[in-house]
């Protein structure tokens, strides 16, 4: 998020820029166009880095501008909810590069510049295309993190305005999935990783090709460094003329997260479950209140997983964790409490036992499950067995 004074500067500057935005090839002798790759930040929406395009007119009095496809649309309410359901609108922003660098330097985030090796005609086409994108009727787009984000937008507009084609010369096919790529960036943010693993479905585990992996800024930067342009006349030249660090890495103070990790919380839950279950075996009756609490927790989590079915993000809309985390237990809580007080067997736990057991076994081969969720599933199985064996047996003995 930009500071208020920076936003005011951008608004004032943008109004001036809109007065004159088309250029001719003769004006571009002293203009450099660059790809800016920014290091990851601490916020969730900055955790994987960022990409922008710099248009730097080095003549005296020339403008040095950053075209940023990562501006949030502040006109829309319920941003987080819209983001989850794939209904987020982002905008192309344009403002002085100095403000762009200042913001990243303030947060200790490195910025690498790759000056593109473009002809004057290509520079003309690219700059005019950027200005056309910046028109009010064109600047907003429907954001999709994996398929249409600030990095892929920058890549696409550069590719479209090269006279010829860009060859990336991939060393080899990088065999990885969206989930695995996301994991590389949240090793130290265990709760973020756990949350992402819960939301990401089957399609996040499909292997991606090298081009699909360019949604990550660092991947696009690396691919640009090896790429060449094959012109319409058959000539070949490097895509990047030179690269340099324009904002150095700084000291970034990591915010302290929750005291326990997801795995530690899952182990605590397992210990509580084992202790309560052992006590139940001794007393020969099930602690229905504990089962109701587990059903409430999994049911609430299930509402979120179920809602993802309606998301426009392809990688979250088909999530097999819905078999374990779904709203159905919420409807059986009253029955569990009533039958628990009467010490009567509840058939729900038999259905739940086989559902969790069978589908957890299947899930491990189809979709990657967070290790903490395996422990949670084990807790559910233990409690289902407790109800099936203790309560049913006690009821028979009456």
C-alpha positions in Angstrom: 0.0 0.0 0.0 1.3 3.4 -0.9 1.4 6.2 1.7 -1.3 8.9 1.4 1.1 11.5 0.2 2.5 9.2 -2.4 -1.0 8.4 -3.7 -1.7 12.1 -4.0 1.5 12.6 -5.9 0.5 9.8 -8.3 -2.9 11.2 -8.9 -1.6 14.7 -9.7 1.2 13.3 -11.8 -1.1 11.0 -13.7 -3.5 13.9 -14.6 -0.5 15.7 -16.2 0.6 12.6 -18.1 -2.7 12.0 -19.7 -2.5 15.3 -21.5 0.3 13.9 -23.8 0.8 10.2 -24.1 1.6 9.2 -27.7 5.2 9.3 -29.0 7.1 8.9 -32.2 10.1 6.7 -32.9 12.3 9.8 -33.4 11.8 10.6 -29.8 13.2 7.3 -28.5 16.9 7.5 -29.1 17.5 8.3 -25.4 14.8 6.2 -24.0 15.4 3.0 -22.1 12.6 0.5 -21.4 13.3 -2.0 -18.6 11.7 -4.9 -16.8 11.8 -4.3 -13.0 11.8 -7.4 -10.8 11.1 -6.8 -7.1 12.0 -9.1 -4.2 9.2 -10.6 -2.0 7.8 -8.7 0.9 6.2 -9.7 4.2 2.5 -9.0 3.3 0.6 -11.9 1.8 0.0 -10.0 -1.5 3.8 -9.2 -1.7 5.1 -12.6 -0.7 6.1 -13.7 -4.2 7.7 -10.5 -5.5 6.5 -8.1 -8.1 7.1 -7.0 -11.7 6.8 -3.6 -13.4 7.9 -1.9 -16.6 10.2 1.2 -16.5 10.2 3.8 -19.3 13.1 6.1 -18.7 13.7 9.2 -21.0 17.3 10.1 -20.1 17.2 13.5 -21.9 17.2 16.6 -19.9 13.7 17.2 -18.6 12.6 13.7 -19.7 10.2 11.6 -17.7 11.1 8.4 -15.8 7.9 6.4 -15.4 7.0 3.0 -13.8 4.0 1.2 -15.3 2.7 -1.1 -12.6 0.0 -3.7 -13.3 -0.3 -4.5 -9.6 -2.4 -1.6 -8.3 -5.4 -2.6 -6.3 -8.8 -1.3 -7.4 -9.9 0.7 -4.3 -13.4 1.2 -5.7 -14.4 -2.4 -4.9 -15.5 -3.4 -1.4 -14.7 -6.7 0.4 -11.3 -7.0 -1.1 -10.2 -10.2 0.7 -13.5 -11.9 -0.1 -13.4 -10.9 -3.7 -9.7 -12.1 -3.9 -10.6 -15.5 -2.6 -13.4 -15.9 -5.1 -11.3 -14.7 -8.0 -13.3 -11.5 -8.4 -10.5 -9.0 -7.8 -9.9 -6.2 -10.2 -6.4 -4.8 -10.5 -5.3 -1.7 -12.4 -2.4 -0.5 -14.4 -0.8 2.4 -12.6 1.7 4.9 -13.9 3.8 7.2 -11.7 7.4 8.4 -11.3 9.9 5.6 -11.0 11.5 7.4 -8.0 8.3 6.8 -6.0 8.3 3.2 -7.0 12.0 2.7 -5.9 11.4 4.7 -2.7 8.6 2.3 -1.6 10.6 -0.8 -2.2 13.7 0.7 -0.5 11.6 1.6 2.5 10.7 -2.1 3.0 14.2 -3.4 2.2 13.1 -5.1 -1.0 15.6 -5.4 -3.8 14.8 -4.3 -7.3 16.7 -5.6 -10.4 16.4 -3.7 -13.7 16.8 -5.5 -17.0 17.2 -2.9 -19.8 15.5 -4.4 -22.9 17.4 -4.5 -26.2 14.6 -3.0 -28.4 14.7 -1.1 -31.6 13.2 2.4 -31.8 10.1 1.0 -33.6 9.6 -1.6 -30.9 10.0 1.0 -28.2 7.4 3.2 -29.9 5.0 0.4 -30.2 5.5 -0.7 -26.6 5.2 2.7 -25.0 2.1 3.6 -27.1 0.6 0.2 -26.0 1.3 1.0 -22.4 -0.4 4.4 -22.7 -3.3 2.7 -24.4 -3.6 0.3 -21.5 -3.5 3.2 -19.1 -6.6 4.8 -20.5 -9.4 4.7 -17.9 -11.5 2.3 -19.9 -8.6 -0.1 -20.4 -6.5 0.0 -17.2 -8.7 -2.3 -15.1 -8.4 -6.1 -15.5 -9.7 -9.2 -13.7 -6.7 -10.5 -11.7 -5.9 -14.1 -11.5 -2.8 -15.0 -9.5 -1.5 -17.9 -11.5 -2.8 -17.0 -15.0 -3.2 -13.3 -15.3 -1.2 -11.2 -12.9 1.2 -8.2 -12.9 4.1 -10.3 -14.1 2.3 -12.1 -17.0 0.8 -8.8 -18.1 4.2 -7.2 -18.3 5.6 -10.2 -20.3 2.6 -10.3 -22.7 2.7 -6.6 -23.6 6.4 -6.8 -24.3 6.0 -9.9 -26.4 3.2 -8.4 -28.4 5.2 -5.3 -29.4 8.4 -7.0 -30.5 8.9 -7.2 -34.2 9.5 -10.9 -34.4 9.4 -13.4 -31.6 11.0 -13.9 -28.2 12.8 -17.3 -27.7 13.4 -18.1 -24.1 16.0 -20.9 -24.6 14.9 -22.9 -21.5 17.8 -25.0 -20.2 15.3 -27.8 -19.5 11.7 -28.4 -18.7 11.2 -27.3 -15.1 8.8 -30.0 -13.7 7.0 -28.5 -10.8 3.4 -27.6 -9.8 1.8 -24.4 -8.7 1.6 -25.7 -5.1 5.4 -26.5 -5.1 6.3 -23.1 -6.4 4.2 -21.4 -3.8 5.8 -23.5 -1.1 9.2 -22.1 -2.1 8.1 -18.6 -0.9 6.5 -19.4 2.4 8.9 -21.8 4.1 9.1 -19.4 7.1 5.4 -18.5 7.0 4.0 -21.8 8.1 0.4 -20.6 8.7 0.3 -18.9 5.3 1.5 -22.1 3.8 -1.1 -24.1 5.7 -3.9 -21.8 4.6 -2.8 -21.9 1.0 -2.6 -25.7 1.1 -6.1 -25.9 2.5 -7.5 -23.7 -0.3 -5.5 -25.1 -3.2 -7.1 -28.0 -4.9 -6.3 -30.8 -7.3 -5.3 -28.6 -10.2 -2.6 -26.9 -8.1 -0.8 -30.2 -8.1 -0.7 -30.6 -11.9 2.8 -30.2 -13.5 3.3 -26.8 -15.2 5.3 -25.9 -18.3 8.1 -23.3 -18.2 5.8 -20.6 -19.6 3.1 -21.1 -17.0 5.9 -20.8 -14.3 6.5 -17.2 -15.5 3.7 -16.0 -13.3 6.5 -15.7 -10.7 8.6 -12.6 -11.1 11.9 -14.3 -10.4 11.2 -16.9 -13.1 10.4 -14.3 -15.7 13.6 -12.4 -14.8 15.7 -15.5 -15.2 14.0 -16.4 -18.5 14.5 -12.9 -19.8 18.2 -13.0 -19.0 18.6 -16.0 -21.5 16.1 -14.9 -24.0 16.7 -13.7 -27.6 14.7 -11.8 -30.1 14.5 -13.3 -33.6 13.5 -10.4 -35.8 11.2 -10.6 -38.9 14.3 -10.3 -41.0 15.9 -13.4 -39.3 18.4 -11.5 -37.2 18.9 -12.6 -33.6 19.8 -10.3 -30.7 19.6 -10.7 -26.8 16.4 -9.5 -25.3 18.2 -7.9 -22.4 20.9 -5.4 -23.2 22.2 -5.0 -19.6 21.0 -5.7 -16.0 21.7 -3.9 -12.8 20.5 -3.6 -9.2 18.6 -0.3 -8.8 17.4 -0.9 -5.2 19.7 -2.9 -2.9 18.4 -5.4 -0.4 17.8 -4.0 3.0 17.1 -5.2 6.5 13.6 -6.5 6.8 12.2 -7.2 10.3 10.1 -10.3 10.2 6.8 -10.0 12.0 6.2 -12.6 14.7 3.5 -15.0 13.8 1.4 -17.3 16.1 3.4 -18.9 18.8 2.6 -22.4 17.6 3.0 -23.8 14.1 0.1 -25.7 12.3 1.9 -29.0 13.0 2.4 -28.2 16.7 -1.3 -27.2 17.0 -2.2 -30.5 15.3 0.0 -32.5 17.7 -1.6 -30.7 20.7 -5.0 -31.6 19.3 -4.0 -35.2 18.9 -2.7 -35.3 22.5 -6.0 -33.8 23.8 -7.9 -36.4 21.7 -5.9 -39.3 23.0 -6.2 -38.2 26.7 -10.0 -37.6 26.4 -10.4 -40.9 24.5 -8.4 -42.8 27.1 -10.7 -41.3 29.8 -13.7 -42.2 27.8 -12.6 -45.9 27.7 -12.2 -45.9 31.4 -15.6 -44.3 32.0 -17.2 -46.4 29.2 -18.9 -43.3 27.8 -18.0 -40.8 25.1 -17.3 -37.1 25.7 -20.0 -35.8 23.4 -19.1 -32.2 24.1 -15.6 -32.8 22.7 -17.0 -34.4 19.6 -19.4 -31.5 19.1 -16.5 -29.1 19.3 -14.6 -31.0 16.6 -17.7 -31.1 14.5 -18.2 -27.3 14.9 -14.5 -26.6 14.0 -14.5 -28.9 10.9 -17.9 -27.7 9.8 -16.9 -24.0 9.9 -13.7 -24.8 8.0 -15.8 -26.8 5.6 -18.0 -23.8 4.8 -14.9 -22.0 3.5 -13.7 -25.0 1.5 -17.2 -25.5 0.0 -17.5 -21.8 -0.9 -14.3 -22.3 -3.0 -16.4 -24.4 -5.4 -17.8 -21.1 -6.7 -14.4 -19.4 -7.0 -13.2 -18.3 -10.5 -9.7 -19.5 -9.5 -9.3 -22.9 -11.3 -6.8 -24.1 -8.8 -9.1 -23.8 -5.8 -12.5 -24.7 -7.3 -12.0 -28.5 -7.2 -10.6 -29.3 -3.8 -10.9 -32.9 -2.5 -10.4 -31.8 1.1 -14.1 -31.1 1.0 -14.6 -34.7 1.9 -13.0 -34.1 5.3 -13.8 -30.5 5.8 -17.4 -29.8 4.8 -20.5 -28.2 6.5 -22.4 -31.5 7.0 -21.2 -32.0 10.7 -22.9 -28.8 11.6 -26.3 -30.3 10.9 -25.5 -33.3 13.2 -24.3 -31.4 16.2 -27.8 -31.2 17.9 -28.2 -35.0 17.4 -24.7 -35.6 18.8 -25.5 -33.6 22.0 -28.9 -35.1 22.5 -27.8 -38.7 22.0 -24.7 -38.0 24.0 -26.6 -36.9 27.0 -28.9 -40.0 26.7 -25.8 -42.2 26.1 -27.3 -43.4 22.8 -25.3 -44.5 19.8 -25.0 -41.9 17.0 -24.9 -43.5 13.5 -23.4 -40.3 12.1 -20.0 -41.4 13.4 -20.0 -44.6 11.4 -20.6 -42.7 8.1 -18.0 -40.1 9.1 -15.4 -42.8 10.0 -15.6 -44.6 6.6 -15.8 -41.3 4.7 -12.7 -39.9 6.4 -10.7 -43.2 6.3 -11.4 -44.0 2.6 -11.1 -40.6 1.2 -8.0 -39.7 3.2 -6.3 -42.7 1.8 -7.4 -41.8 -1.7 -6.5 -38.1 -1.3 -2.8 -38.8 -0.6 -2.5 -40.2 -4.1 -4.4 -37.5 -5.9 -4.0 -34.3 -4.0 -1.3 -33.2 -1.6 -2.6 -32.8 1.9 -0.9 -30.6 4.6 0.8 -32.9 7.1 -1.1 -31.2 9.9 -4.4 -32.1 8.2 -3.4 -35.8 8.3 -3.2 -35.5 12.1 -6.6 -33.8 12.2 -8.1 -36.6 10.1 -6.5 -39.1 12.6 -8.2 -37.2 15.5 -11.5 -37.5 13.7 -11.0 -41.2 13.1 -10.2 -41.8 16.8 -13.3 -40.0 17.9 -15.5 -41.8 15.4 -14.1 -45.2 16.6 -14.7 -44.1 20.2 -18.4 -43.5 19.5 -18.7 -46.6 17.4 -17.0 -48.9 20.0 -17.7 -47.5 23.4 -21.2 -46.1 23.1 -22.5 -48.9 20.9 -21.0 -51.5 23.3 -22.4 -49.7 26.3 -25.8 -49.5 24.7 -25.8 -53.2 24.0 -24.9 -54.1 27.6 -28.0 -52.2 28.9 
